Amino acid sequence: MRARWTRPTRWLTATAAAVLLAGAGVLEVLSEPSTGDVRTPALAWAVLAGAAVLLAPLQPLLALVVAVAAAVLNLSLGLHAAGGAHLVVMLVLLAWTGAAVRPRRSAAALAAVCLVFVGLSLIALGSVWEAVFYTVIYTVGWLVGLLLRRERERAGQLRRLAAELAAQREASARAAVVEERARIARELHDAVAHSVSVMVLQVGAVRHRLDDRTAERDVLLAVEALGRQSVDELRRLVGILRADDAGPEPLAPQPSLARLEELLDPVRAAGLDVTVGVDGTPVALPPGLDLSAYRVLQEALTNVLRHAPGARARVRLRWTPDELVVGVEDDGAPVTSSVASSVSPAVPDRAPVAAAVGHAGADGTLGAAPSRRGGGHGLATMRERATAFGGAVDAGPRAEGGFAVTARFPLPRGRR
């Protein structure tokens, strides 16, 4: 098995070990008086044995062969087969082999090394003790490497197990989210959709009993249409929550600035005089940004209906290369007598119509829009929608009277 240079520390460690062991071998030869005539080749074999450590990260088995060859050459010079420094070299290389080479191959290498040194001890030196010593000490070195290998493999297994557990936790969390979304969808559908549907049916029944020429019939028509629109949007929301359901029913188109008239028609039917001004060239918007801008306008128009009935409102859309600016401003005019007379005592004011227009609110939920002049969350929700896309909302009274809401949405770079 070839160990690759995967980390600079391996190279630094091997180099440092080789220098230290080669230096120790040289000092050992120089301090031995019996090496006088063969000192030069002995020094060469000592350096060769130390340098064998440099091969260990790339070829542990080849490094062992070099170290064993140095021991045989030492013995051929009449020196000890493995001095202290050479013995340390052999232990380091056997430990490295046990850690980096497959167990069967490393065990075979250990057996070969022990056989060589046992043969050298018995044949060349005639020492049984040294044969036993080399066998035991080299086996211990190899076992240390084998333990390191097993610990490394166990650490890898633990990392893989931790990754699998993390994936399982994530999958369980996703499944819990899907289940909770399905539960919310069921509750939302059962608690709200059915109630709104019944309300629409009741409004329709009352409308059929009225004369076609009555003003109340027009108001009820608007409420009925907006009720159906509320049910459609609720079904769309339930369909999003039930994304895993098979074969969903066809959904209505997502609200968009491109269909702004669908928002303005019921507002005008409720008695609000609305005009639209567009500056610049419209561009295609991401669905989320498009929906958020639509909801801001819807919330602002609902607030005008609730708090300034009979006022005149103006919707502004300004397209620039960098941002989209949407806004609604009203003049704060009071309810005129003509407008007030169009509603009979059976329908005392336009609050029901205004509530119906605000059925989706700034947060996409059913119900009347909150107050724009304190106590409510409409403006806060509009700001949250704009902030989610890096924009901002300005709202406040106008100097000439009335109220103004302006939202700025930065355009993505690809759409500028």
C-alpha positions in Angstrom: 0.0 0.0 0.0 1.4 3.4 -1.0 0.9 6.2 1.5 0.6 9.5 -0.2 2.0 12.9 0.9 -1.4 14.2 2.1 0.0 16.6 4.7 3.1 18.7 5.0 3.6 17.4 8.6 4.3 13.9 7.3 7.2 15.2 5.3 8.5 17.3 8.2 8.1 14.5 10.6 9.9 12.0 8.3 12.7 14.4 7.6 13.3 15.3 11.2 13.3 11.6 12.2 15.7 10.7 9.4 18.1 13.5 10.4 18.0 12.6 14.0 18.4 8.8 13.5 21.2 9.3 10.9 23.0 11.6 13.2 22.6 9.2 16.1 24.0 6.4 13.9 27.0 8.5 12.9 27.7 9.4 16.5 27.5 5.8 17.5 30.0 4.8 14.8 32.4 7.6 15.7 32.3 6.6 19.4 33.0 3.0 18.7 36.8 2.3 18.7 36.5 -1.0 16.9 35.4 0.7 13.7 38.8 2.2 12.9 39.5 0.4 9.6 35.8 0.3 8.4 34.7 3.6 9.8 33.9 5.1 6.4 31.6 2.4 5.1 30.1 2.0 8.6 29.3 5.7 8.5 27.7 5.3 5.1 25.5 2.4 6.2 24.5 4.4 9.3 23.4 7.4 7.1 21.6 4.9 4.8 19.7 3.4 7.6 18.6 6.8 8.9 17.7 8.0 5.4 15.4 4.9 5.0 13.0 6.7 7.2 12.4 9.3 4.4 10.9 6.5 2.3 8.4 5.4 5.0 5.6 7.9 4.0 5.8 6.7 0.4 7.0 3.1 0.5 7.1 1.6 4.0 8.1 -1.8 2.7 10.9 -0.5 0.6 12.2 1.5 3.6 12.3 -1.8 5.6 14.3 -3.5 2.9 16.8 -0.6 2.9 17.2 -0.7 6.7 17.6 -4.5 6.7 20.2 -4.3 3.9 22.1 -1.7 6.0 22.1 -4.2 8.9 23.4 -7.0 6.7 26.2 -4.7 5.3 27.2 -3.8 8.8 27.5 -7.4 9.7 29.6 -8.0 6.6 32.0 -5.4 7.9 32.4 -7.3 11.2 30.2 -4.9 13.1 27.1 -5.5 15.1 24.1 -6.2 12.9 22.0 -3.5 14.5 23.3 -0.9 16.9 21.3 1.3 19.1 20.5 3.8 16.4 19.8 1.2 13.8 17.5 -0.7 16.3 15.4 2.5 16.7 15.2 2.9 12.9 13.9 -0.6 12.6 11.3 0.0 15.3 10.1 3.2 13.7 9.8 1.6 10.3 8.0 -1.5 11.6 5.5 0.7 13.5 5.0 2.8 10.4 4.5 -0.4 8.3 1.9 -1.7 10.8 0.1 1.6 10.7 0.2 2.2 6.9 0.2 -1.2 5.3 -2.6 -3.8 5.3 -2.4 -6.2 8.3 -1.6 -9.3 6.2 1.2 -7.6 4.2 2.6 -5.9 7.2 2.6 -9.2 9.2 4.4 -10.9 6.3 7.0 -8.1 6.3 7.5 -8.5 10.1 7.9 -12.3 9.7 10.6 -11.7 6.9 12.4 -9.1 9.0 12.4 -11.4 12.1 13.6 -14.3 10.0 16.5 -12.3 8.6 17.6 -11.1 12.0 17.1 -14.5 13.6 19.3 -16.0 10.9 22.0 -13.3 11.4 21.9 -13.9 15.1 22.2 -17.6 15.0 24.4 -18.1 12.0 26.7 -15.1 12.0 26.8 -14.3 15.7 25.7 -17.7 17.3 23.5 -15.9 19.8 20.1 -17.4 20.7 19.4 -14.5 23.1 19.8 -11.9 20.3 17.5 -14.0 18.0 14.8 -13.9 20.7 15.5 -10.3 21.5 15.1 -9.1 17.9 11.9 -11.2 17.4 10.3 -9.8 20.6 11.3 -6.2 20.2 10.4 -6.0 16.5 7.0 -7.7 17.1 6.3 -5.1 19.8 7.1 -2.3 17.3 4.8 -3.7 14.7 2.0 -4.2 17.2 2.2 -0.5 18.2 1.8 0.5 14.5 -1.1 -2.0 14.2 -2.9 -0.4 17.2 -2.4 3.0 15.7 -4.0 1.8 12.4 -6.9 0.3 14.3 -7.4 3.5 16.3 -7.3 5.5 13.0 -9.9 3.2 11.4 -12.1 3.4 14.5 -11.9 7.2 14.4 -12.9 7.1 10.8 -15.9 4.8 11.6 -16.9 7.2 14.4 -16.8 10.1 12.0 -18.9 8.3 9.5 -21.3 7.2 12.2 -21.6 10.8 13.4 -22.3 11.9 9.8 -25.0 9.3 9.4 -26.6 10.2 12.7 -26.6 13.9 11.7 -28.2 13.0 8.4 -30.8 10.9 10.3 -31.5 13.8 12.6 -31.9 16.1 9.7 -34.2 13.7 8.0 -36.3 13.3 11.1 -36.5 17.0 11.5 -37.6 17.4 7.9 -40.2 14.7 8.4 -41.4 16.4 11.6 -41.7 19.7 9.7 -43.6 18.0 6.8 -46.0 16.4 9.3 -46.5 19.7 11.2 -47.1 21.5 7.9 -49.7 18.9 7.0 -51.4 19.3 10.4 -51.4 23.1 10.0 -52.8 22.7 6.5 -55.6 20.5 7.7 -56.5 22.8 10.6 -56.3 25.9 8.4 -58.5 24.2 5.8 -61.1 22.9 8.2 -61.2 25.9 10.5 -61.0 28.8 8.0 -61.8 27.5 4.5 -65.1 25.9 5.5 -66.1 28.9 7.5 -65.4 31.3 4.7 -67.1 29.1 2.2 -70.2 29.0 4.3 -70.1 32.8 4.7 -69.9 33.2 0.9 -72.9 30.9 0.5 -74.8 32.9 3.0 -73.9 36.2 1.4 -75.0 34.7 -2.0 -78.3 33.6 -0.5 -79.0 37.1 0.9 -78.0 38.7 -2.5 -80.5 36.6 -4.4 -83.3 37.9 -2.2 -82.5 41.5 -3.0 -83.7 43.5 -5.9 -81.2 43.9 -8.7 -81.3 47.7 -8.5 -80.4 47.9 -4.8 -77.0 49.3 -3.8 -76.8 46.5 -1.1 -76.7 43.9 -3.9 -73.6 45.5 -5.4 -71.9 45.5 -2.0 -72.8 41.9 -1.4 -71.6 41.0 -4.9 -68.2 42.5 -4.0 -68.1 40.7 -0.7 -69.0 37.4 -2.3 -66.3 37.8 -5.0 -63.7 38.6 -2.4 -64.8 35.7 -0.3 -64.2 33.3 -3.2 -60.9 35.0 -3.8 -60.0 34.4 -0.2 -60.9 30.7 -0.5 -58.7 30.4 -3.6 -55.8 32.0 -1.9 -56.3 29.8 1.1 -56.3 26.7 -1.0 -53.1 27.9 -2.6 -51.5 28.3 0.8 -52.8 24.9 1.8 -51.4 23.4 -1.4 -47.9 24.9 -0.5 -48.1 23.4 3.0 -49.1 20.0 1.5 -46.3 19.9 -1.1 -46.1 16.2 -0.7 -49.7 15.5 -1.6 -50.2 13.6 -4.9 -52.4 15.1 -7.6 -53.1 18.5 -6.2 -56.0 20.4 -7.7 -55.2 23.2 -10.1 -54.4 26.4 -8.3 -55.1 30.0 -9.2 -52.3 32.2 -10.4 -50.0 33.7 -7.8 -50.8 37.4 -7.0 -48.5 39.6 -9.0 -47.9 43.2 -10.0 -48.7 42.2 -13.5 -52.3 41.6 -12.4 -52.6 44.7 -10.3 -56.1 45.4 -11.7 -57.4 42.2 -10.0 -56.5 44.0 -6.7 -57.9 47.4 -7.7 -61.2 46.3 -9.1 -62.7 45.1 -5.7 -61.2 48.2 -4.0 -62.9 50.5 -6.5 -66.1 48.5 -6.1 -65.9 49.2 -2.4 -66.1 52.9 -3.2 -62.4 53.9 -3.2 -61.3 56.2 -6.0 -57.9 54.7 -7.1 -55.6 55.8 -9.8 -52.3 54.2 -10.9 -49.1 55.8 -12.0 -46.2 53.9 -13.4 -42.7 55.3 -14.1 -40.0 53.4 -15.9 -40.0 50.1 -17.7 -41.3 47.1 -15.8 -39.1 44.0 -15.6 -39.7 40.4 -14.6 -39.4 40.0 -10.8 -38.5 36.9 -8.7 -41.8 35.4 -7.4 -41.1 36.2 -3.8 -40.3 39.8 -4.4 -43.2 40.2 -6.8 -45.6 38.8 -4.2 -44.2 40.9 -1.4 -44.6 44.1 -3.4 -48.2 43.1 -4.2 -49.0 42.4 -0.6 -47.6 45.8 0.5 -49.9 47.6 -2.0 -52.8 45.4 -0.8 -52.2 46.2 2.8 -51.8 49.9 2.1 -55.1 50.1 0.1 -56.9 48.2 2.8 -55.8 50.7 5.4 -57.1 53.5 3.2 -60.5 51.8 3.0 -60.6 51.3 6.7 -59.2 54.6 8.0 -60.1 57.1 5.2 -63.3 55.9 3.5 -64.2 58.1 0.6 -60.7 59.3 0.2 -58.9 59.4 -3.2 -55.9 57.1 -3.4 -53.0 56.9 -5.9 -50.9 53.8 -6.4 -47.4 54.5 -7.6 -44.9 52.1 -9.2 -41.5 53.4 -10.1 -39.0 51.2 -11.9 -35.3 52.1 -11.9 -32.3 50.1 -12.9 -31.5 49.5 -9.2 -34.8 49.2 -7.4 -38.6 49.0 -7.5 -40.5 51.6 -5.6 -44.2 51.0 -4.8 -46.4 53.2 -2.8 -49.9 54.3 -1.9 -50.9 57.8 -0.9 -54.4 59.2 -0.1 -55.7 62.7 0.5 -57.6 61.8 3.6 -60.9 63.1 2.3 -63.9 62.4 4.5 -66.8 60.2 3.4 -69.0 62.1 1.0 -72.8 62.1 1.3 -73.1 60.3 -2.1 -70.9 57.6 -0.9 -72.6 57.3 2.5 -76.1 57.2 0.9 -75.1 54.2 -1.3 -75.1 52.1 1.8 -78.5 51.3 3.4 -79.0 50.8 7.2 -78.8 47.0 6.5 -75.1 47.6 5.6 -74.2 50.5 8.0 -70.7 51.2 6.7 -68.0 49.8 4.5 -66.1 48.0 7.2 -67.2 44.5 5.9 -66.1 45.4 2.4 -62.8 46.8 3.6 -62.2 43.7 5.7 -63.0 41.6 2.6 -60.5 43.6 0.5 -57.9 43.0 3.2 -58.6 39.3 3.3 -55.0 38.4 2.7 -53.5 41.2 4.7 -49.8 42.0 4.6 -49.0 38.7 6.1 -51.1 36.6 3.8 -53.6 35.6 6.4 -57.4 36.1 6.4 -58.9 39.0 8.3 -59.1 42.8 8.2 -55.9 44.7 8.0 -54.5 46.2 11.2 -54.4 49.9 11.9 -51.9 52.1 10.2 -51.9 54.7 12.8 -50.9 52.7 15.8 -52.0 49.4 17.5 -51.6 46.8 14.9 -48.9 45.0 12.9 -49.6 46.0 9.3 -46.8 48.5 8.9 -44.4 46.2 10.8 -45.3 43.3 8.5 -44.8 45.5 5.4 -41.4 46.5 6.7 -40.5 42.8 7.3 -41.5 42.0 3.7 -39.3 44.7 2.3 -36.4 44.0 4.7 -36.4 40.4 3.6 -35.2 41.6 0.2 -32.9 44.3 1.4 -35.4 47.1 1.1 -37.2 49.5 3.4 -40.7 51.0 4.0 -41.5 54.6 4.8 -44.9 55.5 6.1 -46.4 58.6 7.6 -48.8 61.5 7.2 -48.5 63.8 4.2 -47.9 67.5 4.6 -50.9 68.3 2.3 -53.1 65.9 4.2 -53.7 62.2 4.1 -51.2 59.3 4.5 -48.5 57.8 2.3 -46.7 54.4 2.3 -43.6 53.9 0.2 -41.7 50.6 -0.1 -38.4 50.2 -1.9 -37.2 46.8 -3.2 -33.6 46.5 -4.6 -33.7 44.6 -7.9 -31.4 41.5 -8.3 -28.4 42.2 -10.5 -29.5 39.8 -13.2 -32.8 41.8 -13.6 -31.4 45.4 -13.6 
